């Protein structure tokens, strides 16, 4: 029995109706959850299907954003910057790791063209880092970890978050964890401490506990680096 099903969509840019595969909630089987929220699945990976891409015009966004109505001006921007150069590609069926990478890269172009918030761009870049990790591509993983880190820092410095306290807490935590992954242990410690001491840390005990664990790990890694062990 297939773990996938077809969901109906209508493209807000070109009004094209189409179906795109999603993973049945009942079929999702998580095997491991990493400290940057990268989940490894023993079933079909729902993250592979997180971006919806219109096969007719190339408009691609996370599902929740794709379903939102857009202005005529936004639609025209997509048509001018994306559709004009679009070579017909269909990501509505079953996706493997490479298809997931490609469709997320297409979404990245869309988000950047439309000048979307750095927080959502950071989320997209982080997913690409996860996918390249699964592909065992160390260089590409590191590249997208750095790009995601840069986007989250820009978001923290210049954007007001919706559901402000918890969103901000998550971004601060990810800045710490991505710094740790890149070997910036002293910087990671600083951001993890910000999470633990944040006035709204009590609202998200999972992130607070993760921050404590990764703070200790970063301190250990920093000391090992200093001693050359």
N, C-alpha and C positions, 0 to 999 in steps of 0.2 A: 504494500500500500504506500502511495506517495506521501511524503511529508510536506509537500508543497501544494498550494492552491492558487487559483487565479483571482486577483482582485481588480475591480474595475476602476479606471481613472479617466479623467478628461483633462487634456493639457490646457492650462490656463492661458498659454501663449497662442497656440494655433487651433485650439478647440478640437483636436484629434482625440476620438475615444479609443481606448486600448485597454488590454489587460496586462498585468505584470505579476510574476510569481512572488509569493510570500511564503514564509515557513509557518506551518500550523503551530499555534501556541502549545498544543498538547504534545507536539513532537520534539520540542526543544529540550535538549539534554546537555546541561553545562557540566564540564569535566574539571575545569580549573579556572579560577578568577585571579588574575594577577593584580599587583598593586597599582597599576596604571589603568585599571578597569578593563583590561584586555581579557576577554573570556574565551577559553578554549572549549569547543563543543565536541561531543562524541556523535552528535547528529548534524543535520544541515545547519550551517552557521547563519543565523538571522541577520548578522551584520553585513553579509554579502548582499542582502536585498534591501538594505536601509535606504539606498538612493533610488529614486524613481526617475527614469529617463524616457522622455517622449521619443519614440523612434522616428517620428516625422520631422521634428524641428530641432532636436538636441537639447531642449530645456531639461535640466536635471538638477534635482535638489533632494534633501532628505524628505521622506514621505510626508511628514507633518507640514513642511514648508511648501512642498509641491501642491498640496491640496488647497493652499490659501489662494484667494482671489488676488489678482494683481492689476495694476493700473494699465491703461493703454500705453502710457509712456514706457513703463517697464517692459511690456510685451514687445514694443518696437525696439527697445535697446537689445533684447535677446535676439530678435530677428536680424538686426543689423550686425551684431557682434558674434552671434553663435550660428544661427540658421543659415546665413549667407555662405558660411564656410562648411556647413554640415554635410558629411558624406553619410548616406543612410546606414545606420547601425542599429541592431536590435538587441536590447538587453532585457527583454521582457520574459525570457524563458529561464531555464535553470542556469545558474551562474557558478563557475568555478573560481578559484582564487584570482586568476589573471583577469577574468571578466569583471570581478568585483573591483580590482585595482583600476581598470580602465574606466568603469562607470563613475567611480569616485573622483578620478582625475577630471572627467568631463564636468562633474558637479563643481569641482574646485574652480574651474574656469568660469562657470555660471555665477558662483558666489562672488568671485573677484570682479567680474564685469559689472555686477549690480551693486558693488560697494557694500556688501553685507558686513555685519558685525564681525570683529576679530574673534570673538568667543566661538561663533559657529564655524568659522574658517579653521580655528584651532582644533575643534572637534573633528572636522573632516580630515585634517592633516594627521591627527593622532590615529585615526582609523587606518590611514594609509601606512603609518609606521607599524601598526599591528600586522597588517597584511604582509608587509615586507619581512617582518619577523617570522611569520609563518612560512614564508618562502625561503627562509634562511639567507636572505640578502642583507648582510651586515651593513654594507655601505649605504644602501637605500634606506634601511631602517634608521640608521643614525641621522641621515639627511632629513627625514621627515620628523624624527623626534626633535631635532633642532628647529625646524620650521614651525612645528606645533608649539614649542616652547616660546619662540619669538612672538607668535600670534597671541598666546595667552598673556604674555607680559604686556603687550600693547593693549589688550582688552582690560587687564587689571588697572593699567595706568590711565586709560582714557574713556572707558565705557561704563555706563551705569547698567547693572544687571537686573533683569526681571527676576522676581523672587530674590531680591538682592542678596540677602545674607547668605543663603545656602549656595547660590550660584557663585558668589564671590569666594566662599570657603572652598568650594570644589576647584576653582581656578587657582587659588593660592596653593592648594595641595598639589595639583598637577604640575605647577611651576617647580615645586620642590622635588617631586618624583622624577620629572624629566631632567632636571639638573643632575640628580643623582645618577640617572642612567648614562648621562654624558660625562660622568666623572667629576662634576663640579660639586664636590662633597660639602665644602664649606658653605657655598651658596645654598645648597639643598637644606642644610641644617637651619639656616636662617629662615627659609620659607616654611619648613615644618614647624618651627617654633612659633611662627605667626599663626599657623592653624591651631595649634594646641592652646595658645593664649588668646585666641579670637573670642570676642564677647558672645558670639553666637555659635561657638563650637558645640555647645550642648544640644543644638538642634539636629546635628548629624553625628551621632556617636560612631558610626562606621568610619567616616573620614577622620574623626579625631583619633580613633584607635589606630587606623592606618598610619596617620602622621606620627604618632608616638613610636610605632614599630620602625618606620622608615627613618625617623630621626636617629634612633639608636643604631640602625644599620649604617647610616651615613657617617655617624661619628666613628664607628668601628672602621669603616672603609677609609675615612680621612686619616685616622691614626696609623693605619697600615701603610697608606701612601707616604706619610711623613717619615716613617721609620724605614721605608723601602723594603718592607717584608713582602 
